[in-house]
Amino acid sequence: MVLMRCARMLFDVSLNRDVVTWNAVLNGYVKCGDVGSAKKLFDEMPERNAVSWSVMINGYVKVGCFKEALEIFNEMQRSGVRPNHAGIVGALSACGSLGALDQGKWIHAYVDRSKMELDTVLGTALIDMYAKCGSVEAACRVFEDMSRRDVYAFTSLISGLSNHGDSVMAVELLKRMGDEGIKPNEVTFICILSACARVGLVDEGLRVFESMNDVYGIKPEVEHYGCLVDLLGRAGLLEQAKDVVRDMPMEPDIYVLGALLNACRVHGDADLGNEMVEGLVSRSLDHSGVHVLLSNIYASANQWDRVERVRKGMVEKDVKKVPGCSLIKEGNVEKE
């Protein structure tokens, strides 16, 4: 931000400020995460081009202000400026995050009408938007329409298929990546392992995990071990899952231990569940969800004295259960 302040001082004393200069300062604010200052400067601009608008769209997306990003995109349309490639990609990202399928479809139609090239960046943005909005068939069509696909396009579709229950096809896409000469990355394997866990493809998941290092030279990280523990835990292979946690080359985090703890709840292994909680407590990771899970494990096993002890311990430690809430969309309005 110190350099940005210097840049702004130089900009303010400049006597020859064209749209490129304005855009440079605008982009500087966005890269620093100062979207408020960027918007203030944007409103002062005497002239805006497609770059100006796309910088603001992507700036809002970067800080999670997806609704504001689409408002800027719509305002750009009303101003008569044609969106460029970066603006389209940013708007699609906002649509996916908001579940705004209708607007996403409109943008896709605009891409087709404008005969914009469906390159890997734009194609992946469309796949991601459709998948996040629940239209997996449309995501698959975009994927097949792409003249060239990279690891990001494959990973985006694999994630979408996995999240919407088509885990078998997600796993098949990993094989197709090999056929097309595309090397998966770390995120690809997280998506594939999650897909295997969802439908109980234990042997396939174990094979995929082993192939990470043996075939692709990718060293598994803690997230991959978490997926493996989840895979084994969901299948009821608690001892194998416990062995994975014990033999990990790094310290297990809350997600790894939480996956095993949740498996204990599902399969009613109260003793192992208690062991996992003790491990979480020793790492100061015993948040409210952990205690609630342990309480549920004991309740499932009809060990009500232990349930009472867990709940008394929560009171003594002032651990409060965070109330759940849900978000629905009615028309264009989000409501809790």
C-alpha positions in Angstrom: 0.0 0.0 0.0 3.0 2.3 0.5 3.9 2.0 -3.1 0.3 2.5 -4.1 0.2 5.8 -2.1 3.3 6.9 -4.0 1.7 5.9 -7.3 -1.5 7.9 -6.4 0.5 11.0 -5.5 2.3 10.8 -8.8 -1.0 10.3 -10.6 -2.5 13.3 -8.8 0.2 15.7 -10.0 0.3 14.4 -13.5 -0.9 16.8 -16.2 -1.4 14.2 -18.9 -3.8 11.5 -17.7 -5.3 9.3 -20.4 -7.6 6.3 -19.8 -4.5 4.0 -19.7 -3.1 6.0 -16.8 -6.4 5.9 -15.0 -6.7 2.2 -15.6 -3.2 1.6 -14.2 -4.0 3.3 -10.9 -7.4 1.5 -10.8 -5.7 -1.8 -11.3 -3.2 -1.0 -8.6 -6.0 -0.4 -6.0 -7.6 -3.7 -7.0 -4.4 -5.7 -6.7 -4.0 -4.3 -3.2 -7.5 -5.4 -2.3 -8.7 -1.8 -1.8 -11.8 -2.0 -3.9 -13.4 1.0 -2.1 -10.7 3.3 -3.3 -10.9 1.7 -6.7 -14.6 2.3 -7.0 -14.2 5.9 -5.9 -11.6 6.5 -8.6 -13.7 4.6 -11.1 -16.6 7.0 -10.4 -14.3 10.0 -11.1 -13.0 8.7 -14.4 -13.8 11.1 -17.3 -13.6 8.2 -19.8 -13.9 4.4 -19.3 -13.1 1.6 -21.6 -13.7 -2.2 -21.4 -10.5 -2.6 -19.4 -11.8 -0.1 -16.8 -15.0 -2.0 -16.3 -13.3 -5.5 -16.3 -10.9 -4.3 -13.6 -13.8 -3.3 -11.4 -15.7 -6.5 -12.1 -12.8 -8.7 -11.2 -11.9 -6.5 -8.2 -15.3 -7.2 -6.7 -15.0 -10.9 -7.4 -11.5 -11.0 -5.8 -12.9 -9.7 -2.5 -16.1 -11.8 -2.6 -18.5 -9.0 -3.6 -20.2 -11.0 -6.3 -23.5 -9.1 -6.3 -21.6 -5.8 -6.8 -19.6 -7.4 -9.6 -22.7 -8.3 -11.5 -24.1 -4.8 -10.9 -21.0 -3.3 -12.5 -21.3 -5.8 -15.4 -25.0 -4.8 -15.9 -24.1 -1.1 -15.7 -21.4 -1.6 -18.3 -24.0 -3.1 -20.6 -26.3 -0.1 -20.2 -23.4 2.2 -20.9 -22.9 0.6 -24.3 -19.4 -0.7 -23.7 -18.8 -4.2 -25.0 -17.3 -6.5 -22.3 -13.9 -7.9 -23.0 -12.6 -11.4 -22.3 -11.5 -10.6 -18.7 -14.9 -8.9 -17.9 -16.8 -11.9 -19.2 -14.7 -14.3 -17.2 -15.2 -12.2 -14.0 -18.9 -11.9 -14.5 -19.2 -15.7 -15.0 -17.3 -16.3 -11.8 -19.7 -14.0 -9.9 -22.7 -15.9 -11.5 -21.3 -19.2 -10.3 -20.8 -18.0 -6.8 -24.3 -16.5 -6.6 -26.0 -19.4 -8.4 -27.3 -16.8 -10.9 -27.9 -19.3 -13.7 -30.1 -17.1 -15.9 -27.6 -14.4 -16.1 -24.9 -16.9 -16.7 -26.9 -18.3 -19.6 -27.3 -14.8 -21.0 -23.5 -14.2 -20.8 -23.0 -17.6 -22.6 -25.4 -16.6 -25.3 -23.5 -13.2 -25.7 -20.3 -15.2 -26.1 -21.8 -17.2 -28.9 -23.4 -14.2 -30.6 -20.1 -12.3 -30.4 -18.2 -15.4 -31.8 -15.7 -15.1 -28.9 -13.1 -17.9 -29.0 -13.9 -20.6 -26.4 -10.3 -20.8 -25.1 -9.3 -22.6 -22.0 -9.9 -19.7 -19.7 -13.3 -18.8 -20.9 -14.4 -22.4 -21.4 -13.3 -23.2 -17.8 -15.2 -20.2 -16.5 -18.4 -21.4 -18.2 -17.9 -25.0 -16.9 -17.4 -23.7 -13.4 -20.4 -21.4 -13.6 -22.8 -24.1 -14.9 -21.5 -26.7 -12.4 -21.9 -24.4 -9.4 -25.4 -23.5 -10.6 -26.3 -27.2 -10.8 -26.5 -27.4 -14.6 -23.9 -30.2 -15.0 -25.2 -31.3 -18.5 -24.5 -27.7 -19.8 -21.1 -27.9 -18.2 -20.4 -31.1 -20.0 -21.5 -29.6 -23.3 -19.2 -26.6 -22.9 -16.4 -29.0 -22.1 -16.9 -31.0 -25.3 -17.3 -27.9 -27.4 -13.8 -26.7 -26.3 -11.2 -27.1 -29.1 -8.5 -27.5 -26.5 -8.8 -28.5 -22.8 -6.2 -28.0 -20.1 -5.9 -29.3 -16.5 -8.1 -26.5 -15.2 -11.0 -27.4 -17.5 -10.7 -31.0 -16.6 -10.5 -30.3 -12.9 -13.4 -27.9 -13.0 -15.7 -30.5 -14.6 -14.4 -33.3 -12.3 -15.3 -31.1 -9.3 -18.7 -30.3 -10.7 -19.5 -34.0 -11.4 -18.3 -35.0 -8.0 -20.4 -32.4 -6.2 -23.5 -33.4 -8.1 -23.4 -37.1 -7.6 -21.8 -38.4 -10.8 -18.6 -39.6 -9.2 -18.1 -42.5 -11.6 -17.9 -40.1 -14.6 -15.6 -37.9 -12.6 -13.2 -40.8 -12.0 -13.4 -41.7 -15.7 -12.3 -38.1 -16.6 -9.0 -38.8 -14.9 -8.3 -41.6 -17.4 -9.4 -39.3 -20.2 -6.8 -36.7 -19.0 -4.1 -39.3 -19.6 -5.4 -40.1 -23.0 -5.3 -36.4 -24.0 -1.8 -36.0 -22.5 -3.0 -33.7 -19.7 -1.2 -34.1 -16.3 -3.5 -33.7 -13.3 -2.5 -31.3 -10.5 -2.9 -31.3 -6.7 -6.5 -30.0 -6.9 -7.5 -32.6 -9.5 -6.6 -35.3 -7.0 -8.5 -33.7 -4.2 -11.6 -33.7 -6.4 -11.1 -37.3 -7.6 -10.5 -38.6 -4.1 -13.6 -36.8 -2.9 -15.6 -38.3 -5.7 -14.4 -41.8 -4.8 -15.3 -41.2 -1.1 -18.9 -40.1 -2.0 -19.8 -43.4 -3.7 -17.5 -45.8 -1.8 -15.0 -46.5 -4.6 -12.4 -47.6 -2.1 -10.1 -49.6 -4.4 -10.2 -47.0 -7.0 -9.5 -44.2 -4.5 -6.5 -46.1 -3.1 -5.2 -46.7 -6.6 -5.6 -43.0 -7.4 -3.8 -41.9 -4.1 -0.9 -44.3 -4.8 -0.6 -43.0 -8.4 -0.1 -39.4 -7.2 3.5 -40.0 -6.4 4.3 -43.2 -8.2 2.9 -42.1 -11.6 2.6 -38.3 -11.6 5.4 -37.4 -9.2 3.0 -35.3 -7.0 3.7 -35.6 -3.2 0.4 -35.9 -1.3 -0.3 -33.0 1.0 -2.4 -33.0 4.2 -5.6 -32.3 2.1 -5.1 -35.5 0.2 -4.6 -37.5 3.3 -7.8 -36.0 4.6 -9.7 -37.2 1.5 -8.1 -40.7 1.9 -9.2 -40.8 5.6 -12.7 -39.7 4.6 -12.8 -42.4 1.9 -11.8 -45.2 4.3 -13.9 -43.9 7.1 -17.1 -43.7 5.0 -16.5 -47.3 4.0 -16.3 -48.3 7.6 -12.6 -49.2 7.4 -11.8 -47.3 10.6 -8.6 -49.2 11.5 -7.2 -48.5 8.1 -8.2 -44.9 8.4 -6.5 -44.7 11.8 -3.4 -46.2 10.3 -3.3 -43.6 7.6 -3.5 -40.8 10.3 -0.8 -42.5 12.4 1.6 -42.9 9.4 1.2 -39.6 7.8 4.5 -37.8 7.1 3.1 -34.6 8.5 1.0 -33.6 11.5 -2.8 -34.3 10.8 -4.9 -31.2 10.9 -8.4 -30.7 12.1 -9.9 -31.8 8.7 -8.0 -35.1 8.8 -8.9 -35.8 12.4 -12.4 -34.5 11.8 -13.0 -36.9 8.9 -12.0 -39.8 11.1 -14.1 -38.5 14.0 -17.2 -38.2 11.7 -16.6 -41.8 10.5 -16.6 -42.9 14.2 -20.0 -41.2 14.6 -21.4 -42.9 11.4 -20.2 -46.3 12.4 -20.7 -46.0 16.2 -17.1 -46.5 17.3 -17.2 -44.5 20.6 -13.8 -45.5 21.8 -11.9 -44.4 18.7 -14.0 -41.3 18.6 -12.9 -40.4 22.1 -9.3 -41.1 21.1 -9.6 -38.7 18.2 -11.1 -35.9 20.4 -8.2 -36.3 22.8 -5.9 -35.7 19.9 -7.8 -32.6 18.8 -7.8 -31.3 22.4 -4.0 -31.7 22.6 -3.7 -29.6 19.4 -6.2 -27.0 20.7 -8.6 -27.9 17.9 -11.5 -28.9 20.0 -14.1 -26.4 18.7 -17.8 -26.8 19.4 -18.4 -29.1 16.4 -15.9 -31.6 17.7 -17.7 -31.8 21.1 -21.1 -32.1 19.4 -19.8 -35.0 17.2 -18.5 -36.8 20.2 -21.7 -36.3 22.0 -23.6 -37.7 19.1 -21.3 -40.7 18.9 -22.0 -41.5 22.6 -25.7 -41.0 22.1 -25.8 -43.4 19.2 -24.1 -46.0 21.4 -26.6 -45.2 24.3 -23.7 -44.1 26.5 -25.7 -41.3 28.1 -23.4 -40.8 31.0 -20.6 -39.9 28.6 -23.0 -37.6 26.7 -23.7 -35.8 29.9 -19.9 -35.5 30.7 -19.2 -34.1 27.2 -21.9 -31.4 27.6 -20.8 -30.5 31.1 -17.3 -30.1 29.7 -18.6 -27.8 27.0 -20.2 -25.6 29.7 -17.0 -25.6 31.9 -14.8 -24.6 28.9 -17.5 -22.1 27.7 -17.6 -23.9 24.4 -20.8 -22.7 22.6 -22.5 -24.6 19.8 -22.8 -22.3 16.8 -26.5 -22.3 15.6 -27.0 -23.4 12.1 -28.6 -21.3 9.4 -29.5 -21.6 5.8 -29.8 -19.3 2.9 -32.5 -19.4 0.2 -33.0 -17.3 -2.9 -36.5 -15.9 -3.5 -36.5 -14.2 -6.9 -33.4 -12.1 -6.8 -33.4 -11.7 -3.0 -31.4 -13.8 -0.7 -33.0 -14.6 2.7 -31.7 -16.5 5.8 
